[in-house]
Structure formats: structure tokens, C-alpha cells
Amino acid sequence: MTASAGELTINFLTNPFIISLFVLSLIRMKIIQSTIRWIRKLFDEGVLGLLVILWIIMIIGALAVYLLDQGSENRQITNLFDAFYWAWVTMTTVGFGDLTPVSPGARLAASIMMFFSLALISFFTATISSIYVARKIREGKGLEKINYSDHYVICGWNDLADELLDSFLKQDTEEETPVILVNELSEEEIDGWRSKLNASHLGFVRGDYTQDAILEKANISKAKAVLILPNLIKNTSTDADEKTALAAYSIKTMAPKAKVYAYILFAESKSKLRRAKVDGIIVADEFGPFMGAAQLHRPGVPAFLSEMLDADLDHIATQPVPDKMVGKTYGELFVSSFEEFGTTVMGVFLEETTAGIGDFLAADSGDYLDQFIAAKLKAAGRTGDEERKVKVRINPQKDYVLKENEQMILLK
């Protein structure tokens, strides 16, 4: 029985050798593109011109010494290869001394070559150094594009952002994932934060984070997660939430795979963020009423929560459910975790991707009912695309069966 064309195509595309060649070609293409960009940069700075002049001087100097030394006794440079070798060693200031010009004319030509080559090499070194220095200066001012991937991006700034950043860095001491701030702070303020927090992996892009060009500088398409804060530097509280929603739409479009979380000041802004399909919404003072009431009726609860959430004490952690516990019960996990590690499992959570109603509609087909439902969803500001939700189970029943890819919420 012969294989069909479809089977042959599938076998070809799933062949490990073919896949390896494809991946290598992509890597090579990326390296070539980076090299081309670097060469263009060198050309714009005049470095390539200096290299060409240096090669010309080396060729002329080698030929001159070779020709002027031809009639000399005890000549050491007897062929063109030796002449070019001597010129290269001399110009790079290595000077092994194994080959030297003998005649006065050759020595004069060598002296002239050395003078010009030293001057040009100094210019060459200074130019290369200036490129790197200028790049560092631009990075410090937040004007250079970020080359990180799988990094965190924090957009916006307000009075609480410094505490949030401090808490985040304390919780990320092991991974030290690069963090990129996108806001309109001054260079001095950012440098102050870098030195205060001792965070060398803290990057900065200056500008309006609702602009695509600024988000591209932060390499938003390759970010691991993005947190949008109410930007109160130049905005009122109401305008800050509007800007947060606008930024969320832009970021979800440019980085559909990145997790996007929004911090808003007013609960009324939740609907806009849900339409933008952010992965999580934090409302300022959302738990204030509960904490105030609990302080009167159950005073131990606010104190417990305050200590548990203190970043310096680091009581809370998340870890994947061990493979050996998948398929077993929550009660077994609770006992195993406490006995082995002394940690208490407070609950589990699972990020689920749910199919949207759009997966079952065909608005572009001739089905008028599907078109009507899709139009109503659009008018309500909702789409039918799939959504990602974090499903949390706090202290579930003892016989709850643990699933694959679930994470534990641990109290250490």
C-alpha cells in the first residue's frame, strides 16, 4: 500500500532532521540580519572607511618595504607573504621582531607606514568605543531599544509604584528576570531607583506607553508579562484609567501571547479592561471596606493578611503540583507538603483557555442567526475569541482530584 500525498507531506514536515534544518536556517537568518544591522551602523559611523584606509596603508607599506629591500644584503623580507606578514604585525603594534627592513629606504617607508597606521588605529579604537558609550548613554536616557526577551514590562508610574517595584524585586531574587519600566520619569530618577534597589537588570524606556513606537522599544512582543499602572505623572485619576484601557488594547494587539495585568483606580473601569481581554484586573482599595470591617469584628484577620503579604517576610509562594501528586487528592497533597517541606497548601489554581462563542459562530457565512449574534456581541463591546482565565480553588474539598498543570499556593 503506497502512502498518500498528504501522509508524505506530514511525514516530511514532522521529520526531526527537516525541523532541525528549518530551525538552524531561522537562527542563521537572524544572525545574518543582526550582522547586516551592525555593519550598517559601522558604515554610518565611518568605521568601515577607516578599515579600508588601514588595509590600503598596509598593502602600500608591505610593497614598498619588499621592493626597497630587494637589493640589500642580509635581507629578511624575501617574498610578498613575509612583507604582508611584517606589515600586519607592525601595524597592530605586536612587533615580534622576527622580520625587519634592512635598507634605509625600506626603513623610511616603514616609519611612514607606522605613523599613519598608529593614527588611524587610534581613530578606529576611539570610534568603536564611542559607539558603545553612546549606546549606554541612550539606554540610560531610555532612548534605546531593549533586546531582552521573556522579560517583565511595567508601564506607568505613581506614588505607589516605588513600593510595588521594591516588592517585586524582593520576590524575584532567584530568577532576576529583566524588568523594563516604560514611563516619562527623568534619567536621574531612574538612576536613583537602580542604585537604591541595586537592580542591574532594571531597564528603562522613556515615553508614552500608549504609543506603538515606545512599546516596540520595550520589545513588548517578546515580553513575558506586562503590568499597567495608573499613570499619575501627567494625568488625573479618571484620565489615568482611560489611558490604562487604551494601553491594554495596544499591548494585547502587539503582544497577544504576553500576560497583561491592569491596575485601575475605579471599579467602573473594569468593563473596558475586560473588553481589552487583560489577564487580570487589580482595583485600588478594592479590599479596603472588608479590611475595615474585619478590623472591628475579627481584628486578627487584617494583622494576619498584612504579615502574610509582607514582601520582606516572603510567606507566600507558588509551585507546580508535583507530577507524583497529579491524579491524587488535595488532602494527600496537603499532608505530603506539610510533612516533607513544612509548607501549608492553601489552595490550587489553573490557567484555563476557554473557547469563545466566536468559535461556534460563522458571521462571515450565510447564516443570518450567526451574523445577528456576532453583531450584538460587537455592539456590546465583546468579542467571541477565546479567553484565558485563572481558576483558583481556595482550600478545596479533601477528595478534590488534582489536575495536570495545576499550581499550588503555599504558605511557608
Secondary structure as a PSIPRED ss2 file (coil, helix, strand):
# PSIPRED VFORMAT (PSIPRED V4.0)

   1 M C   1.000  0.000  0.000
   2 T C   1.000  0.000  0.000
   3 A C   1.000  0.000  0.000
   4 S C   1.000  0.000  0.000
   5 A H   0.000  1.000  0.000
   6 G H   0.000  1.000  0.000
   7 E H   0.000  1.000  0.000
   8 L H   0.000  1.000  0.000
   9 T H   0.000  1.000  0.000
  10 I H   0.000  1.000  0.000
  11 N H   0.000  1.000  0.000
  12 F H   0.000  1.000  0.000
  13 L H   0.000  1.000  0.000
  14 T C   1.000  0.000  0.000
  15 N C   1.000  0.000  0.000
  16 P H   0.000  1.000  0.000
  17 F H   0.000  1.000  0.000
  18 I H   0.000  1.000  0.000
  19 I H   0.000  1.000  0.000
  20 S H   0.000  1.000  0.000
  21 L H   0.000  1.000  0.000
  22 F H   0.000  1.000  0.000
  23 V H   0.000  1.000  0.000
  24 L H   0.000  1.000  0.000
  25 S H   0.000  1.000  0.000
  26 L H   0.000  1.000  0.000
  27 I H   0.000  1.000  0.000
  28 R H   0.000  1.000  0.000
  29 M H   0.000  1.000  0.000
  30 K H   0.000  1.000  0.000
  31 I H   0.000  1.000  0.000
  32 I H   0.000  1.000  0.000
  33 Q H   0.000  1.000  0.000
  34 S H   0.000  1.000  0.000
  35 T H   0.000  1.000  0.000
  36 I H   0.000  1.000  0.000
  37 R H   0.000  1.000  0.000
  38 W H   0.000  1.000  0.000
  39 I H   0.000  1.000  0.000
  40 R H   0.000  1.000  0.000
  41 K H   0.000  1.000  0.000
  42 L H   0.000  1.000  0.000
  43 F H   0.000  1.000  0.000
  44 D H   0.000  1.000  0.000
  45 E C   1.000  0.000  0.000
  46 G C   1.000  0.000  0.000
  47 V H   0.000  1.000  0.000
  48 L H   0.000  1.000  0.000
  49 G H   0.000  1.000  0.000
  50 L H   0.000  1.000  0.000
  51 L H   0.000  1.000  0.000
  52 V H   0.000  1.000  0.000
  53 I H   0.000  1.000  0.000
  54 L H   0.000  1.000  0.000
  55 W H   0.000  1.000  0.000
  56 I H   0.000  1.000  0.000
  57 I H   0.000  1.000  0.000
  58 M H   0.000  1.000  0.000
  59 I H   0.000  1.000  0.000
  60 I H   0.000  1.000  0.000
  61 G H   0.000  1.000  0.000
  62 A H   0.000  1.000  0.000
  63 L H   0.000  1.000  0.000
  64 A H   0.000  1.000  0.000
  65 V H   0.000  1.000  0.000
  66 Y H   0.000  1.000  0.000
  67 L H   0.000  1.000  0.000
  68 L H   0.000  1.000  0.000
  69 D C   1.000  0.000  0.000
  70 Q C   1.000  0.000  0.000
  71 G C   1.000  0.000  0.000
  72 S C   1.000  0.000  0.000
  73 E C   1.000  0.000  0.000
  74 N C   1.000  0.000  0.000
  75 R C   1.000  0.000  0.000
  76 Q C   1.000  0.000  0.000
  77 I C   1.000  0.000  0.000
  78 T C   1.000  0.000  0.000
  79 N C   1.000  0.000  0.000
  80 L H   0.000  1.000  0.000
  81 F H   0.000  1.000  0.000
  82 D H   0.000  1.000  0.000
  83 A H   0.000  1.000  0.000
  84 F H   0.000  1.000  0.000
  85 Y H   0.000  1.000  0.000
  86 W H   0.000  1.000  0.000
  87 A H   0.000  1.000  0.000
  88 W H   0.000  1.000  0.000
  89 V H   0.000  1.000  0.000
  90 T H   0.000  1.000  0.000
  91 M H   0.000  1.000  0.000
  92 T C   1.000  0.000  0.000
  93 T C   1.000  0.000  0.000
  94 V C   1.000  0.000  0.000
  95 G C   1.000  0.000  0.000
  96 F C   1.000  0.000  0.000
  97 G C   1.000  0.000  0.000
  98 D C   1.000  0.000  0.000
  99 L C   1.000  0.000  0.000
 100 T C   1.000  0.000  0.000
 101 P C   1.000  0.000  0.000
 102 V C   1.000  0.000  0.000
 103 S C   1.000  0.000  0.000
 104 P H   0.000  1.000  0.000
 105 G H   0.000  1.000  0.000
 106 A H   0.000  1.000  0.000
 107 R H   0.000  1.000  0.000
 108 L H   0.000  1.000  0.000
 109 A H   0.000  1.000  0.000
 110 A H   0.000  1.000  0.000
 111 S H   0.000  1.000  0.000
 112 I H   0.000  1.000  0.000
 113 M H   0.000  1.000  0.000
 114 M H   0.000  1.000  0.000
 115 F H   0.000  1.000  0.000
 116 F H   0.000  1.000  0.000
 117 S H   0.000  1.000  0.000
 118 L H   0.000  1.000  0.000
 119 A H   0.000  1.000  0.000
 120 L H   0.000  1.000  0.000
 121 I H   0.000  1.000  0.000
 122 S H   0.000  1.000  0.000
 123 F H   0.000  1.000  0.000
 124 F H   0.000  1.000  0.000
 125 T H   0.000  1.000  0.000
 126 A H   0.000  1.000  0.000
 127 T H   0.000  1.000  0.000
 128 I H   0.000  1.000  0.000
 129 S H   0.000  1.000  0.000
 130 S H   0.000  1.000  0.000
 131 I H   0.000  1.000  0.000
 132 Y H   0.000  1.000  0.000
 133 V H   0.000  1.000  0.000
 134 A H   0.000  1.000  0.000
 135 R H   0.000  1.000  0.000
 136 K H   0.000  1.000  0.000
 137 I H   0.000  1.000  0.000
 138 R H   0.000  1.000  0.000
 139 E H   0.000  1.000  0.000
 140 G H   0.000  1.000  0.000
 141 K C   1.000  0.000  0.000
 142 G C   1.000  0.000  0.000
 143 L C   1.000  0.000  0.000
 144 E C   1.000  0.000  0.000
 145 K C   1.000  0.000  0.000
 146 I C   1.000  0.000  0.000
 147 N C   1.000  0.000  0.000
 148 Y C   1.000  0.000  0.000
 149 S C   1.000  0.000  0.000
 150 D C   1.000  0.000  0.000
 151 H C   1.000  0.000  0.000
 152 Y E   0.000  0.000  1.000
 153 V E   0.000  0.000  1.000
 154 I E   0.000  0.000  1.000
 155 C E   0.000  0.000  1.000
 156 G C   1.000  0.000  0.000
 157 W C   1.000  0.000  0.000
 158 N C   1.000  0.000  0.000
 159 D C   1.000  0.000  0.000
 160 L C   1.000  0.000  0.000
 161 A H   0.000  1.000  0.000
 162 D H   0.000  1.000  0.000
 163 E H   0.000  1.000  0.000
 164 L H   0.000  1.000  0.000
 165 L H   0.000  1.000  0.000
 166 D H   0.000  1.000  0.000
 167 S H   0.000  1.000  0.000
 168 F H   0.000  1.000  0.000
 169 L H   0.000  1.000  0.000
 170 K H   0.000  1.000  0.000
 171 Q H   0.000  1.000  0.000
 172 D C   1.000  0.000  0.000
 173 T C   1.000  0.000  0.000
 174 E C   1.000  0.000  0.000
 175 E C   1.000  0.000  0.000
 176 E C   1.000  0.000  0.000
 177 T C   1.000  0.000  0.000
 178 P C   1.000  0.000  0.000
 179 V E   0.000  0.000  1.000
 180 I E   0.000  0.000  1.000
 181 L E   0.000  0.000  1.000
 182 V E   0.000  0.000  1.000
 183 N E   0.000  0.000  1.000
 184 E C   1.000  0.000  0.000
 185 L C   1.000  0.000  0.000
 186 S C   1.000  0.000  0.000
 187 E H   0.000  1.000  0.000
 188 E H   0.000  1.000  0.000
 189 E H   0.000  1.000  0.000
 190 I H   0.000  1.000  0.000
 191 D H   0.000  1.000  0.000
 192 G H   0.000  1.000  0.000
 193 W H   0.000  1.000  0.000
 194 R H   0.000  1.000  0.000
 195 S H   0.000  1.000  0.000
 196 K H   0.000  1.000  0.000
 197 L H   0.000  1.000  0.000
 198 N C   1.000  0.000  0.000
 199 A C   1.000  0.000  0.000
 200 S C   1.000  0.000  0.000
 201 H C   1.000  0.000  0.000
 202 L E   0.000  0.000  1.000
 203 G E   0.000  0.000  1.000
 204 F E   0.000  0.000  1.000
 205 V E   0.000  0.000  1.000
 206 R E   0.000  0.000  1.000
 207 G C   1.000  0.000  0.000
 208 D C   1.000  0.000  0.000
 209 Y C   1.000  0.000  0.000
 210 T C   1.000  0.000  0.000
 211 Q C   1.000  0.000  0.000
 212 D H   0.000  1.000  0.000
 213 A H   0.000  1.000  0.000
 214 I H   0.000  1.000  0.000
 215 L H   0.000  1.000  0.000
 216 E H   0.000  1.000  0.000
 217 K H   0.000  1.000  0.000
 218 A C   1.000  0.000  0.000
 219 N C   1.000  0.000  0.000
 220 I H   0.000  1.000  0.000
 221 S H   0.000  1.000  0.000
 222 K H   0.000  1.000  0.000
 223 A C   1.000  0.000  0.000
 224 K C   1.000  0.000  0.000
 225 A E   0.000  0.000  1.000
 226 V E   0.000  0.000  1.000
 227 L E   0.000  0.000  1.000
 228 I E   0.000  0.000  1.000
 229 L C   1.000  0.000  0.000
 230 P C   1.000  0.000  0.000
 231 N C   1.000  0.000  0.000
 232 L C   1.000  0.000  0.000
 233 I C   1.000  0.000  0.000
 234 K C   1.000  0.000  0.000
 235 N C   1.000  0.000  0.000
 236 T C   1.000  0.000  0.000
 237 S H   0.000  1.000  0.000
 238 T H   0.000  1.000  0.000
 239 D H   0.000  1.000  0.000
 240 A H   0.000  1.000  0.000
 241 D H   0.000  1.000  0.000
 242 E H   0.000  1.000  0.000
 243 K H   0.000  1.000  0.000
 244 T H   0.000  1.000  0.000
 245 A H   0.000  1.000  0.000
 246 L H   0.000  1.000  0.000
 247 A H   0.000  1.000  0.000
 248 A H   0.000  1.000  0.000
 249 Y H   0.000  1.000  0.000
 250 S H   0.000  1.000  0.000
 251 I H   0.000  1.000  0.000
 252 K H   0.000  1.000  0.000
 253 T H   0.000  1.000  0.000
 254 M H   0.000  1.000  0.000
 255 A C   1.000  0.000  0.000
 256 P C   1.000  0.000  0.000
 257 K C   1.000  0.000  0.000
 258 A C   1.000  0.000  0.000
 259 K E   0.000  0.000  1.000
 260 V E   0.000  0.000  1.000
 261 Y E   0.000  0.000  1.000
 262 A E   0.000  0.000  1.000
 263 Y E   0.000  0.000  1.000
 264 I E   0.000  0.000  1.000
 265 L C   1.000  0.000  0.000
 266 F C   1.000  0.000  0.000
 267 A H   0.000  1.000  0.000
 268 E H   0.000  1.000  0.000
 269 S H   0.000  1.000  0.000
 270 K H   0.000  1.000  0.000
 271 S H   0.000  1.000  0.000
 272 K H   0.000  1.000  0.000
 273 L H   0.000  1.000  0.000
 274 R H   0.000  1.000  0.000
 275 R H   0.000  1.000  0.000
 276 A C   1.000  0.000  0.000
 277 K C   1.000  0.000  0.000
 278 V C   1.000  0.000  0.000
 279 D C   1.000  0.000  0.000
 280 G E   0.000  0.000  1.000
 281 I E   0.000  0.000  1.000
 282 I E   0.000  0.000  1.000
 283 V E   0.000  0.000  1.000
 284 A C   1.000  0.000  0.000
 285 D C   1.000  0.000  0.000
 286 E C   1.000  0.000  0.000
 287 F C   1.000  0.000  0.000
 288 G H   0.000  1.000  0.000
 289 P H   0.000  1.000  0.000
 290 F H   0.000  1.000  0.000
 291 M H   0.000  1.000  0.000
 292 G H   0.000  1.000  0.000
 293 A H   0.000  1.000  0.000
 294 A H   0.000  1.000  0.000
 295 Q H   0.000  1.000  0.000
 296 L H   0.000  1.000  0.000
 297 H H   0.000  1.000  0.000
 298 R C   1.000  0.000  0.000
 299 P C   1.000  0.000  0.000
 300 G H   0.000  1.000  0.000
 301 V H   0.000  1.000  0.000
 302 P H   0.000  1.000  0.000
 303 A H   0.000  1.000  0.000
 304 F H   0.000  1.000  0.000
 305 L H   0.000  1.000  0.000
 306 S H   0.000  1.000  0.000
 307 E H   0.000  1.000  0.000
 308 M H   0.000  1.000  0.000
 309 L C   1.000  0.000  0.000
 310 D C   1.000  0.000  0.000
 311 A C   1.000  0.000  0.000
 312 D C   1.000  0.000  0.000
 313 L C   1.000  0.000  0.000
 314 D C   1.000  0.000  0.000
 315 H C   1.000  0.000  0.000
 316 I E   0.000  0.000  1.000
 317 A E   0.000  0.000  1.000
 318 T E   0.000  0.000  1.000
 319 Q E   0.000  0.000  1.000
 320 P E   0.000  0.000  1.000
 321 V C   1.000  0.000  0.000
 322 P C   1.000  0.000  0.000
 323 D H   0.000  1.000  0.000
 324 K H   0.000  1.000  0.000
 325 M H   0.000  1.000  0.000
 326 V C   1.000  0.000  0.000
 327 G C   1.000  0.000  0.000
 328 K C   1.000  0.000  0.000
 329 T E   0.000  0.000  1.000
 330 Y H   0.000  1.000  0.000
 331 G H   0.000  1.000  0.000
 332 E H   0.000  1.000  0.000
 333 L H   0.000  1.000  0.000
 334 F H   0.000  1.000  0.000
 335 V H   0.000  1.000  0.000
 336 S H   0.000  1.000  0.000
 337 S H   0.000  1.000  0.000
 338 F H   0.000  1.000  0.000
 339 E H   0.000  1.000  0.000
 340 E H   0.000  1.000  0.000
 341 F H   0.000  1.000  0.000
 342 G C   1.000  0.000  0.000
 343 T C   1.000  0.000  0.000
 344 T E   0.000  0.000  1.000
 345 V E   0.000  0.000  1.000
 346 M E   0.000  0.000  1.000
 347 G E   0.000  0.000  1.000
 348 V E   0.000  0.000  1.000
 349 F E   0.000  0.000  1.000
 350 L E   0.000  0.000  1.000
 351 E E   0.000  0.000  1.000
 352 E E   0.000  0.000  1.000
 353 T E   0.000  0.000  1.000
 354 T E   0.000  0.000  1.000
 355 A C   1.000  0.000  0.000
 356 G C   1.000  0.000  0.000
 357 I H   0.000  1.000  0.000
 358 G H   0.000  1.000  0.000
 359 D H   0.000  1.000  0.000
 360 F H   0.000  1.000  0.000
 361 L C   1.000  0.000  0.000
 362 A C   1.000  0.000  0.000
 363 A C   1.000  0.000  0.000
 364 D C   1.000  0.000  0.000
 365 S C   1.000  0.000  0.000
 366 G C   1.000  0.000  0.000
 367 D C   1.000  0.000  0.000
 368 Y H   0.000  1.000  0.000
 369 L H   0.000  1.000  0.000
 370 D H   0.000  1.000  0.000
 371 Q H   0.000  1.000  0.000
 372 F H   0.000  1.000  0.000
 373 I H   0.000  1.000  0.000
 374 A H   0.000  1.000  0.000
 375 A H   0.000  1.000  0.000
 376 K H   0.000  1.000  0.000
 377 L H   0.000  1.000  0.000
 378 K H   0.000  1.000  0.000
 379 A H   0.000  1.000  0.000
 380 A C   1.000  0.000  0.000
 381 G C   1.000  0.000  0.000
 382 R C   1.000  0.000  0.000
 383 T C   1.000  0.000  0.000
 384 G C   1.000  0.000  0.000
 385 D C   1.000  0.000  0.000
 386 E C   1.000  0.000  0.000
 387 E E   0.000  0.000  1.000
 388 R E   0.000  0.000  1.000
 389 K E   0.000  0.000  1.000
 390 V E   0.000  0.000  1.000
 391 K E   0.000  0.000  1.000
 392 V E   0.000  0.000  1.000
 393 R E   0.000  0.000  1.000
 394 I E   0.000  0.000  1.000
 395 N C   1.000  0.000  0.000
 396 P C   1.000  0.000  0.000
 397 Q C   1.000  0.000  0.000
 398 K C   1.000  0.000  0.000
 399 D C   1.000  0.000  0.000
 400 Y C   1.000  0.000  0.000
 401 V E   0.000  0.000  1.000
 402 L C   1.000  0.000  0.000
 403 K C   1.000  0.000  0.000
 404 E C   1.000  0.000  0.000
 405 N C   1.000  0.000  0.000
 406 E C   1.000  0.000  0.000
 407 Q E   0.000  0.000  1.000
 408 M E   0.000  0.000  1.000
 409 I E   0.000  0.000  1.000
 410 L E   0.000  0.000  1.000
 411 L E   0.000  0.000  1.000
 412 K C   1.000  0.000  0.000
